[in-house]
């Protein structure tokens, strides 16, 4: 597994364009790190209906804490980069065997972040 600058193991990058590109192994890597109290990072990029990318860089670390950097290039939403620290990471069931994340207890502009 490649490493990141801060010593966190990298779970990789997922680029999800309208439902294609989902990476179960990358998401499981981040979830396992959270459960084990390890440090790891995962970048998930999703695209709006218009094709604008919204990226979430999530880093879990002991505490437990999740650091989230959101880079939105949504022309019809709120573009820009925001950084948030969250206290909990939850696994959220999706369709079939897919799952997303819900981050709660976040500081910053939202107390909850949902990543489908």
OpenMM code with the backbone's topology and positions (N, CA, C; nanometers):
from openmm import Vec3, app, unit

residues = "UNK UNK UNK UNK UNK UNK UNK UNK UNK UNK UNK UNK UNK UNK UNK UNK UNK UNK UNK UNK UNK UNK UNK UNK UNK UNK UNK UNK UNK UNK UNK UNK UNK UNK UNK UNK UNK UNK UNK UNK UNK UNK UNK UNK UNK UNK UNK UNK UNK UNK UNK UNK UNK UNK UNK UNK UNK UNK UNK UNK UNK UNK UNK UNK UNK UNK UNK UNK UNK UNK UNK UNK UNK UNK UNK UNK UNK UNK UNK UNK UNK UNK UNK UNK UNK UNK UNK UNK UNK UNK UNK UNK UNK UNK UNK UNK UNK UNK UNK UNK UNK UNK UNK UNK UNK UNK UNK UNK UNK UNK UNK UNK UNK UNK UNK UNK".split()
positions = [
    Vec3(0.0840, -0.1177, 0.0000),
    Vec3(0.0000, 0.0000, 0.0000),
    Vec3(0.0886, 0.1242, 0.0000),
    Vec3(0.0655, 0.2212, -0.0884),
    Vec3(0.1468, 0.3420, -0.0886),
    Vec3(0.1269, 0.4219, 0.0393),
    Vec3(0.2234, 0.5041, 0.0739),
    Vec3(0.2074, 0.5850, 0.1945),
    Vec3(0.1851, 0.7306, 0.1572),
    Vec3(0.1263, 0.8038, 0.2500),
    Vec3(0.1015, 0.9456, 0.2310),
    Vec3(0.2073, 1.0243, 0.3060),
    Vec3(0.2105, 1.1540, 0.2838),
    Vec3(0.3109, 1.2408, 0.3445),
    Vec3(0.3143, 1.2311, 0.4962),
    Vec3(0.1986, 1.2244, 0.5615),
    Vec3(0.1945, 1.2265, 0.7076),
    Vec3(0.2107, 1.0886, 0.7694),
    Vec3(0.2502, 0.9893, 0.6916),
    Vec3(0.2708, 0.8556, 0.7441),
    Vec3(0.1467, 0.7683, 0.7405),
    Vec3(0.0336, 0.8236, 0.6989),
    Vec3(-0.0894, 0.7455, 0.6914),
    Vec3(-0.0822, 0.6504, 0.5727),
    Vec3(-0.1311, 0.5291, 0.5924),
    Vec3(-0.1372, 0.4399, 0.4774),
    Vec3(-0.2464, 0.4910, 0.3846),
    Vec3(-0.2232, 0.4803, 0.2573),
    Vec3(-0.3196, 0.5294, 0.1604),
    Vec3(-0.4115, 0.4164, 0.1170),
    Vec3(-0.5399, 0.4406, 0.1284),
    Vec3(-0.6391, 0.3437, 0.0819),
    Vec3(-0.6705, 0.3661, -0.0655),
    Vec3(-0.6128, 0.4690, -0.1246),
    Vec3(-0.6286, 0.4924, -0.2671),
    Vec3(-0.7214, 0.6070, -0.3000),
    Vec3(-0.7664, 0.6047, -0.4256),
    Vec3(-0.8557, 0.7081, -0.4787),
    Vec3(-0.9711, 0.6409, -0.5498),
    Vec3(-1.0880, 0.6943, -0.5283),
    Vec3(-1.2068, 0.6465, -0.5986),
    Vec3(-1.2620, 0.7632, -0.6785),
    Vec3(-1.2853, 0.7415, -0.8073),
    Vec3(-1.3495, 0.8433, -0.8900),
    Vec3(-1.4807, 0.7839, -0.9378),
    Vec3(-1.5890, 0.8362, -0.8841),
    Vec3(-1.7222, 0.7833, -0.9084),
    Vec3(-1.7971, 0.8807, -0.9991),
    Vec3(-1.8221, 0.8372, -1.1221),
    Vec3(-1.8935, 0.9208, -1.2184),
    Vec3(-2.0304, 0.8584, -1.2416),
    Vec3(-2.1315, 0.9182, -1.1792),
    Vec3(-2.2706, 0.8752, -1.1960),
    Vec3(-2.2879, 0.7251, -1.1725),
    Vec3(-2.2270, 0.6747, -1.0649),
    Vec3(-2.2456, 0.5358, -1.0252),
    Vec3(-2.1383, 0.4396, -1.0715),
    Vec3(-2.0518, 0.4811, -1.1632),
    Vec3(-1.9439, 0.3920, -1.2059),
    Vec3(-1.8137, 0.4378, -1.1412),
    Vec3(-1.7295, 0.3425, -1.1053),
    Vec3(-1.6014, 0.3746, -1.0436),
    Vec3(-1.5981, 0.3492, -0.8942),
    Vec3(-1.7071, 0.2958, -0.8380),
    Vec3(-1.7119, 0.2634, -0.6958),
    Vec3(-1.6002, 0.1642, -0.6637),
    Vec3(-1.5252, 0.1887, -0.5552),
    Vec3(-1.4124, 0.1032, -0.5180),
    Vec3(-1.4353, 0.0458, -0.3782),
    Vec3(-1.4920, -0.0747, -0.3730),
    Vec3(-1.5252, -0.1389, -0.2456),
    Vec3(-1.4011, -0.1624, -0.1596),
    Vec3(-1.2899, -0.2036, -0.2205),
    Vec3(-1.1676, -0.2323, -0.1444),
    Vec3(-1.1121, -0.1057, -0.0794),
    Vec3(-1.1153, 0.0061, -0.1505),
    Vec3(-1.0646, 0.1320, -0.0952),
    Vec3(-1.1500, 0.1768, 0.0233),
    Vec3(-1.2816, 0.1650, 0.0102),
    Vec3(-1.3710, 0.2035, 0.1197),
    Vec3(-1.3536, 0.1102, 0.2393),
    Vec3(-1.3386, -0.0198, 0.2131),
    Vec3(-1.3180, -0.1163, 0.3214),
    Vec3(-1.1869, -0.0881, 0.3945),
    Vec3(-1.0848, -0.0463, 0.3223),
    Vec3(-0.9555, -0.0114, 0.3817),
    Vec3(-0.9720, 0.1015, 0.4835),
    Vec3(-1.0450, 0.2071, 0.4461),
    Vec3(-1.0665, 0.3192, 0.5377),
    Vec3(-1.1491, 0.2747, 0.6579),
    Vec3(-1.2539, 0.1975, 0.6329),
    Vec3(-1.3407, 0.1497, 0.7407),
    Vec3(-1.2618, 0.0625, 0.8391),
    Vec3(-1.1788, -0.0274, 0.7870),
    Vec3(-1.0973, -0.1140, 0.8731),
    Vec3(-1.0000, -0.0320, 0.9576),
    Vec3(-0.9401, 0.0701, 0.8979),
    Vec3(-0.8482, 0.1564, 0.9732),
    Vec3(-0.9226, 0.2262, 1.0869),
    Vec3(-1.0442, 0.2733, 1.0592),
    Vec3(-1.1257, 0.3383, 1.1623),
    Vec3(-1.1533, 0.2414, 1.2772),
    Vec3(-1.1958, 0.1193, 1.2429),
    Vec3(-1.2287, 0.0200, 1.3455),
    Vec3(-1.1072, -0.0204, 1.4281),
    Vec3(-0.9895, -0.0234, 1.3650),
    Vec3(-0.8672, -0.0673, 1.4323),
    Vec3(-0.7890, 0.0453, 1.4988),
    Vec3(-0.8359, 0.1692, 1.4856),
    Vec3(-0.7647, 0.2819, 1.5448),
    Vec3(-0.6354, 0.3152, 1.4732),
    Vec3(-0.6284, 0.2786, 1.3452),
    Vec3(-0.5095, 0.3058, 1.2639),
    Vec3(-0.5250, 0.4395, 1.1917),
    Vec3(-0.4191, 0.4817, 1.1270),
    Vec3(-0.4212, 0.6028, 1.0470),
    Vec3(-0.4238, 0.5633, 0.8999),
    Vec3(-0.5162, 0.6215, 0.8239),
    Vec3(-0.5274, 0.5906, 0.6811),
    Vec3(-0.5998, 0.7049, 0.6111),
    Vec3(-0.5848, 0.7106, 0.4795),
    Vec3(-0.6504, 0.8146, 0.4014),
    Vec3(-0.7149, 0.7593, 0.2758),
    Vec3(-0.8223, 0.8241, 0.2323),
    Vec3(-0.8928, 0.7861, 0.1101),
    Vec3(-0.9474, 0.9116, 0.0436),
    Vec3(-0.9269, 0.9226, -0.0875),
    Vec3(-0.9830, 1.0323, -0.1667),
    Vec3(-1.0993, 0.9764, -0.2479),
    Vec3(-1.2175, 1.0363, -0.2301),
    Vec3(-1.3351, 0.9980, -0.3086),
    Vec3(-1.3791, 1.1205, -0.3876),
    Vec3(-1.3887, 1.1052, -0.5195),
    Vec3(-1.4372, 1.2128, -0.6056),
    Vec3(-1.5663, 1.1667, -0.6711),
    Vec3(-1.6700, 1.2477, -0.6556),
    Vec3(-1.7992, 1.2215, -0.7190),
    Vec3(-1.8300, 1.3380, -0.8114),
    Vec3(-1.9193, 1.3158, -0.9056),
    Vec3(-1.9542, 1.4201, -1.0016),
    Vec3(-2.1029, 1.4520, -0.9942),
    Vec3(-2.1337, 1.5805, -1.0052),
    Vec3(-2.2726, 1.6237, -1.0077),
    Vec3(-2.3361, 1.5816, -1.1402),
    Vec3(-2.4655, 1.6010, -1.1516),
    Vec3(-2.5366, 1.5696, -1.2762),
    Vec3(-2.4739, 1.6452, -1.3936),
    Vec3(-2.4277, 1.7681, -1.3678),
    Vec3(-2.3664, 1.8500, -1.4731),
    Vec3(-2.2214, 1.8103, -1.5013),
    Vec3(-2.1656, 1.7191, -1.4201),
    Vec3(-2.0289, 1.6732, -1.4417),
    Vec3(-1.9233, 1.7439, -1.3590),
    Vec3(-1.9649, 1.8287, -1.2641),
    Vec3(-1.8691, 1.9012, -1.1808),
    Vec3(-1.8172, 1.8107, -1.0687),
    Vec3(-1.6850, 1.8048, -1.0472),
    Vec3(-1.6301, 1.7173, -0.9433),
    Vec3(-1.6406, 1.7765, -0.8027),
    Vec3(-1.6690, 1.6885, -0.7075),
    Vec3(-1.6635, 1.7206, -0.5650),
    Vec3(-1.5791, 1.6109, -0.5015),
    Vec3(-1.4645, 1.6494, -0.4439),
    Vec3(-1.3712, 1.5525, -0.3862),
    Vec3(-1.3706, 1.5624, -0.2345),
    Vec3(-1.3606, 1.4467, -0.1710),
    Vec3(-1.3499, 1.4373, -0.0254),
    Vec3(-1.2228, 1.3605, 0.0072),
    Vec3(-1.1282, 1.4257, 0.0731),
    Vec3(-1.0091, 1.3574, 0.1235),
    Vec3(-1.0358, 1.3300, 0.2703),
    Vec3(-1.0474, 1.2022, 0.3050),
    Vec3(-1.0744, 1.1640, 0.4436),
    Vec3(-0.9507, 1.0973, 0.5014),
    Vec3(-0.9114, 1.1419, 0.6207),
    Vec3(-0.7996, 1.0798, 0.6927),
    Vec3(-0.8495, 1.0415, 0.8310),
    Vec3(-0.8474, 0.9125, 0.8596),
    Vec3(-0.8823, 0.8681, 0.9943),
    Vec3(-0.7533, 0.8594, 1.0740),
    Vec3(-0.7648, 0.8917, 1.2030),
    Vec3(-0.6476, 0.8847, 1.2897),
    Vec3(-0.6925, 0.8526, 1.4313),
    Vec3(-0.5993, 0.8036, 1.5130),
    Vec3(-0.6360, 0.7702, 1.6505),
    Vec3(-0.6956, 0.8909, 1.7211),
    Vec3(-0.7867, 0.8643, 1.8075),
    Vec3(-0.8536, 0.9714, 1.8810),
    Vec3(-0.9905, 0.9288, 1.9287),
    Vec3(-1.0771, 0.8729, 1.8497),
    Vec3(-1.0724, 0.8654, 1.7025),
    Vec3(-1.1212, 0.9961, 1.6393),
    Vec3(-1.0589, 1.0318, 1.5301),
    Vec3(-1.0872, 1.1567, 1.4593),
    Vec3(-1.0852, 1.1288, 1.3095),
    Vec3(-1.1691, 1.2007, 1.2353),
    Vec3(-1.1633, 1.1976, 1.0892),
    Vec3(-1.1440, 1.3411, 1.0411),
    Vec3(-1.0357, 1.3651, 0.9685),
    Vec3(-1.0122, 1.4951, 0.9062),
    Vec3(-1.0648, 1.4864, 0.7634),
    Vec3(-1.1472, 1.5838, 0.7245),
    Vec3(-1.2080, 1.5833, 0.5914),
    Vec3(-1.1755, 1.7143, 0.5211),
    Vec3(-1.1224, 1.7035, 0.4001),
    Vec3(-1.1036, 1.8203, 0.3145),
    Vec3(-1.1960, 1.8018, 0.1952),
    Vec3(-1.2899, 1.8938, 0.1787),
    Vec3(-1.3841, 1.8884, 0.0672),
    Vec3(-1.3435, 1.9937, -0.0348),
    Vec3(-1.3246, 1.9500, -0.1582),
    Vec3(-1.2900, 2.0401, -0.2681),
    Vec3(-1.4037, 2.0340, -0.3689),
    Vec3(-1.4930, 2.1327, -0.3625),
    Vec3(-1.6100, 2.1354, -0.4500),
    Vec3(-1.5869, 2.2298, -0.5669),
    Vec3(-1.6090, 2.1772, -0.6843),
    Vec3(-1.6019, 2.2601, -0.8052),
    Vec3(-1.7393, 2.2654, -0.8713),
    Vec3(-1.8413, 2.2580, -0.7865),
    Vec3(-1.9804, 2.2585, -0.8306),
    Vec3(-2.0204, 2.4002, -0.8700),
    Vec3(-2.0392, 2.4225, -0.9991),
    Vec3(-2.0739, 2.5556, -1.0497),
    Vec3(-2.2110, 2.6015, -1.0028),
    Vec3(-2.2987, 2.5080, -0.9656),
    Vec3(-2.4346, 2.5431, -0.9256),
    Vec3(-2.4568, 2.5268, -0.7756),
    Vec3(-2.3513, 2.4982, -0.7009),
    Vec3(-2.3608, 2.4797, -0.5564),
    Vec3(-2.2703, 2.5771, -0.4846),
    Vec3(-2.1918, 2.5246, -0.3918),
    Vec3(-2.0997, 2.6059, -0.3124),
    Vec3(-1.9566, 2.5642, -0.3431),
    Vec3(-1.8947, 2.6233, -0.4462),
    Vec3(-1.7576, 2.5852, -0.4793),
    Vec3(-1.6584, 2.6339, -0.3741),
    Vec3(-1.5460, 2.5641, -0.3651),
    Vec3(-1.4407, 2.6037, -0.2728),
    Vec3(-1.3889, 2.4851, -0.1943),
    Vec3(-1.2887, 2.5117, -0.1115),
    Vec3(-1.2261, 2.4085, -0.0293),
    Vec3(-1.2607, 2.4356, 0.1166),
    Vec3(-1.3096, 2.3317, 0.1861),
    Vec3(-1.3381, 2.3429, 0.3290),
    Vec3(-1.2687, 2.2282, 0.4021),
    Vec3(-1.2271, 2.2566, 0.5237),
    Vec3(-1.1638, 2.1549, 0.6079),
    Vec3(-1.2462, 2.1388, 0.7342),
    Vec3(-1.2707, 2.0134, 0.7701),
    Vec3(-1.3566, 1.9811, 0.8830),
    Vec3(-1.2951, 1.8659, 0.9612),
    Vec3(-1.3168, 1.8642, 1.0914),
    Vec3(-1.2780, 1.7512, 1.1747),
    Vec3(-1.4053, 1.6921, 1.2330),
    Vec3(-1.4199, 1.5599, 1.2204),
    Vec3(-1.5397, 1.4906, 1.2681),
    Vec3(-1.5023, 1.3890, 1.3756),
    Vec3(-1.5980, 1.3616, 1.4648),
    Vec3(-1.5733, 1.2715, 1.5772),
    Vec3(-1.6121, 1.1273, 1.5496),
    Vec3(-1.7055, 1.1046, 1.4575),
    Vec3(-1.7468, 0.9667, 1.4302),
    Vec3(-1.7580, 0.9412, 1.2807),
    Vec3(-1.7325, 0.8167, 1.2444),
    Vec3(-1.7472, 0.7682, 1.1074),
    Vec3(-1.8394, 0.6474, 1.1140),
    Vec3(-1.9469, 0.6517, 1.0377),
    Vec3(-2.0415, 0.5406, 1.0347),
    Vec3(-2.0501, 0.4855, 0.8936),
    Vec3(-2.0708, 0.3564, 0.8862),
    Vec3(-2.0895, 0.2892, 0.7583),
    Vec3(-2.2384, 0.2944, 0.7261),
    Vec3(-2.2721, 0.3340, 0.6039),
    Vec3(-2.4118, 0.3465, 0.5633),
    Vec3(-2.4388, 0.2534, 0.4459),
    Vec3(-2.5368, 0.1652, 0.4618),
    Vec3(-2.5703, 0.0698, 0.3561),
    Vec3(-2.6181, 0.1428, 0.2315),
    Vec3(-2.5737, 0.0935, 0.1168),
    Vec3(-2.6173, 0.1469, -0.0113),
    Vec3(-2.6896, 0.0382, -0.0885),
    Vec3(-2.6926, 0.0496, -0.2193),
    Vec3(-2.7590, -0.0522, -0.3007),
    Vec3(-2.6664, -0.1721, -0.3203),
    Vec3(-2.7242, -0.2904, -0.3166),
    Vec3(-2.6449, -0.4122, -0.3318),
    Vec3(-2.5450, -0.4251, -0.2187),
    Vec3(-2.4196, -0.4523, -0.2538),
    Vec3(-2.3161, -0.4656, -0.1511),
    Vec3(-2.2366, -0.3365, -0.1319),
    Vec3(-2.2827, -0.2281, -0.1906),
    Vec3(-2.2145, -0.0988, -0.1767),
    Vec3(-2.2458, -0.0342, -0.0426),
    Vec3(-2.1532, 0.0504, 0.0026),
    Vec3(-2.1784, 0.1273, 0.1241),
    Vec3(-2.1138, 0.2642, 0.1129),
    Vec3(-2.1684, 0.3570, 0.1891),
    Vec3(-2.1150, 0.4920, 0.1964),
    Vec3(-2.0761, 0.5222, 0.3397),
    Vec3(-2.0527, 0.6498, 0.3674),
    Vec3(-2.0124, 0.6917, 0.5008),
    Vec3(-2.0983, 0.8078, 0.5475),
    Vec3(-2.1199, 0.8135, 0.6785),
    Vec3(-2.1800, 0.9296, 0.7428),
    Vec3(-2.0817, 0.9734, 0.8497),
    Vec3(-2.0397, 1.0983, 0.8424),
    Vec3(-1.9490, 1.1557, 0.9419),
    Vec3(-2.0315, 1.2482, 1.0294),
    Vec3(-2.0194, 1.2326, 1.1608),
    Vec3(-2.0991, 1.3122, 1.2552),
    Vec3(-2.0084, 1.3811, 1.3570),
    Vec3(-2.0675, 1.4795, 1.4240),
    Vec3(-1.9925, 1.5541, 1.5241),
    Vec3(-1.8838, 1.6383, 1.4603),
    Vec3(-1.9150, 1.6925, 1.3434),
    Vec3(-1.8167, 1.7694, 1.2669),
    Vec3(-1.8199, 1.9165, 1.3063),
    Vec3(-1.7023, 1.9793, 1.3044),
    Vec3(-1.6972, 2.1236, 1.3234),
    Vec3(-1.7021, 2.1873, 1.1845),
    Vec3(-1.7129, 2.3149, 1.1771),
    Vec3(-1.7169, 2.3796, 1.0460),
    Vec3(-1.8584, 2.4068, 1.0002),
    Vec3(-1.8784, 2.4058, 0.8686),
    Vec3(-2.0067, 2.4501, 0.8132),
    Vec3(-2.1202, 2.3500, 0.8269),
    Vec3(-2.0907, 2.2229, 0.8546),
    Vec3(-2.1952, 2.1215, 0.8709),
    Vec3(-2.1574, 2.0268, 0.9838),
    Vec3(-2.2549, 1.9884, 1.0657),
    Vec3(-2.2263, 1.8959, 1.1755),
    Vec3(-2.2270, 1.7512, 1.1277),
    Vec3(-2.2775, 1.7289, 1.0044),
    Vec3(-2.2848, 1.5948, 0.9476),
    Vec3(-2.2491, 1.6009, 0.7995),
    Vec3(-2.1709, 1.5034, 0.7540),
    Vec3(-2.1344, 1.4926, 0.6128),
    Vec3(-2.1733, 1.3530, 0.5666),
    Vec3(-2.2472, 1.3452, 0.4565),
    Vec3(-2.2892, 1.2162, 0.4013),
    Vec3(-2.2154, 1.1946, 0.2696),
    Vec3(-2.1482, 1.0804, 0.2595),
    Vec3(-2.0782, 1.0433, 0.1367),
    Vec3(-2.1411, 0.9132, 0.0886),
    Vec3(-2.2233, 0.9216, -0.0170),
    Vec3(-2.2951, 0.8016, -0.0631),
    Vec3(-2.2026, 0.6950, -0.1205),
] * unit.nanometer
topology = app.Topology()
chain = topology.addChain("A")
for resn in residues:
    res = topology.addResidue(resn, chain)
    for name in ("N", "CA", "C"):
        topology.addAtom(name, app.Element.getBySymbol(name[0]), res)
